[in-house]
Amino acid sequence: MAESVEKLEDGIVRSAEQVSSQIRAAKDAIASVIFGQDRVIENTLVTILSGGHALLIGVPGLAKTKLVETLGVTLGLDAKRIQFTPDLMPSDILGAEVLDESTTGKRAFRFISGPVFAQLLMADEINRASPRTQSALLQAMQEQHITVAGARHDLPKPFHVLATQNPLEQEGTYPLPEAQLDRFLMEIDVDYPDRDAERRILFETTGAEETLAKGSMTADALITAQRLIRRLPVGDSVVEAILSLVRAARPGPDAGESGKFIAWGPGPRASQSLMLAVRARALIDGRLAPSVDDVLDLAEPVLKHRMALTFQARAEGRTIPDVIRQLKTRIG
């Protein structure tokens, strides 16, 4: 029995080392096309390796679309893009049945799949779609299948959605409800690149030749990595850090002094997301187990879209990232 356990652990170690090298190669390949967004690339990879979906928040022109295209090529995934508009209907993204007539005159319905049937889907400006269309996509994200005319249609595996939002525009938009925001594993802020990165962007993207993405993984290799992440060990100190942080982000005695600023906080899904995310981050770094530092680094993107502040907190100028930073000091 002991020998079997030892062989199993050796197999996990060998698999982890192989997968980790593939992931690092993919990360380097993405960074050769997307400049100055290392943290965004890492958090997006963590989300995909964890089997989840991400919400990218940033002003136009920060390479969000380019990032998704590059991820599709690098990870060997079938990538598609939907530009959301207020008049977009659920059938426009899910698909619909059409009536076909054969040469013999026989008629039958045939399902034509929509763009949601992709392994990596970019939902561009998701807050521009009506709640009806948003719900159709978010249900597909959660259930991994759709139902049209009573027939079930399974989505490809793996299936990941990277949705974008422009934080500047508020008119003509439909903000995602809190319950639907919870379906995103992370909310990733895409900030402006620094001066050196922007200088490189100028030369690399306006010349005669442009650097193209190169494939580093396949869809099967990604699925293998996702399964491996769920088998990585997590120490008691990391588990306790996750529990303490998530529970402190809710209104109540666990939050301490910060509790009076929190209107509502994250549920158990946040704990699950953080547990998977820290494992994925450890594997990207070539480590076989996550640390408390991983919990602290990933706390903000995992928690901030799952919290809301009280009126008093907003009146005092406090923000959710400020409250999360205050909560982290109690752990780290």
ABEGO torsion letter per residue (X at the ends): XAAAAAAAAAAAAAAAAAAAAAAAAAAAAAAAABBGAAAAAAAAAAAAAAGBBBBBBBBBGAGAAAAAAAAAAAAGBBBBBBBBBAABBAAAAAEBBBBBBBAAGBBBBBBBBBAABBABBBBBGAAABBAAAAAAAAAAAAAGBBBBGGBBBBBBOBBBBBBBBBAABABGBBBBBAAAAAABABBBBBBBBBAAAAAAAAAAAABABBBBBBBABBAAAAAAAAAAAAABBBBAAAAAAAAAAAAAABBEAAAEAAAAABABBBBAAAAAAAAAAAAAAAAAAGBABBBAAAAAAAAAAAAAAABBBBAAAAAAGBBAAAAAAAAAAAAX
